[in-house]
Amino acid sequence: MSFLRFACSLLWLWSCCLPAVAQSGSTFFVFEKPKQKKARLYFQSQRNLIVVSAHLNGAGPFNFLLDTGVSTSLITDARLADSLRLARGQLFRVVGAGGEATGLQAYQTTNVRLTMPGVVAPAMSLLVLSEDVLNLSGYVGMPIHGILGSELFQSFVVSLQPHTGQLHLYDPESFVAPSGKQWAALPLSLEGGKAYLTAPVMISDSLTLPLKLVLDTGAGHALSIETDSDPRLRLPARRITAELGRGITGVVRGHLGRTPVLQLGRHTLRSVLTSFPVAADVHSRVTTPRNGNIGFELLKRFSLIIDYPHQRMLLRPNAQFNEPFEHDMCGLDLLATGPDLRRYVVLGVVPGSPAAQAGLLADDELVGVNLVPAHFFTLTQLSRLLHSEDGRALYMVLRRPNGELYTTIVRLKRQI
């Protein structure tokens, strides 16, 4: 499995396991100035995830993943909540995707002032995890303190420009939608704090179905389809078995294949890399009927306007639109460690993969790639390298747990 999918599927599963918390009073976002109509923020795109900075009660900045797939924002690092002396409110027990007990708890904290440039949530309610089980910092390769959910999208019209890293927030009452033949408008339905769209998806040469999909900026994959959600859905003939990720209770199993055509308004996406999770690992905790979700690997190919107030999404292709959807071609999972998150340790190696054939082992430390020290790379750059080109040779130097150096050549291979 790819390391990116490991992290992002974990977030996707996590949204199924979170309890909903009640928001009271003036808890969502407003502009800082009374007559303000828009604000501009900058974000980083790391491992196909959107990272924004925010201050909590005047302290920070702290890094949050921006995730439409999570209806309740949360702090993943309990030490941060303790350092800010956030109030401990109602306690929740967190269950796994299949309803299993996890031993993990979360408590609600209220009246948190959350600010970003030009906007403020005066009295936010968040969940705080008792343990940092997600270890998002290690997966993303930079410090991550929590997940910012749908509250921002419920407050503003949100414009995302993935190619420039800019995020614009607009007053819903004065917002004027862009016009032009490149823009497509798709209706959204809002249920339980999440947004859903219905899109025609070609399942086979003879079958196209309208699928209800969660709009999920916190999922790093392109498309996920839950085959148990409709008896007409079938796995593609050409597929590979894969560990799609890991939730709080273990591995998410399934298959990877390609969807021939996905239609988003006037825009056609072809040969979309698609995850097909095993139903027992995911679907039993879903309360709103749906067929799957669309993640940021697909969404980043557009300039996006996510408009919860008017229940629509507008999109226009950007420079990434025609880039092929690629799966990891190495079979190597890396975890960022160390004080600066620039030491990379092998979490696991997929059996039979190019990494396995080259002799890489779990717990190896990546020292260098193509004569460049590993710490010169970000985790995002390494991920792109491992997805880059069928047949590409990577010269790797690794350090075994006993300190021995091991050199090898990994030749990337397209698996699907």
Buried (B, 14 or more C-beta within 10 A) or exposed (E): BBBBBBBBBBBBBBBBBBBEBEBEEEBBBBBEEEEEEBBEBEBBBBBBBBBBBBBBBEEBEBBBBBBBBBBBBBBBBBEBBEEBEBEEBBEBEBBBBBEBEBEBBBBBBBBBEBBBBBBBBBBBBBBBBBBBBBBBBBBBBBBBBBBBBBBBBBBBBBBBBBBEBBBBBBBBEEBEEEEEEBBBBBEBEBBEBBBBBBBEBBBEEEEBBEBBBBBBBBBBBBBBBBBBBBEEBEBBEEBEEBBBBBBBBEBBBBBBBBBBBBBBBEBEBEEBBBBBBBBEBBBBBBEEEBBBBBBBBBBBBBBBBBBBBBEBBBBBBBEEBEEEBBBBBBBBBBBBBEEEBBBBBBBBBBEEBBBBBBBBBEEBBBBBBEEEEBBEBBBBEBBBBBBEEEEBEBEBBBBEEEEEEBEBEBBBBEBB
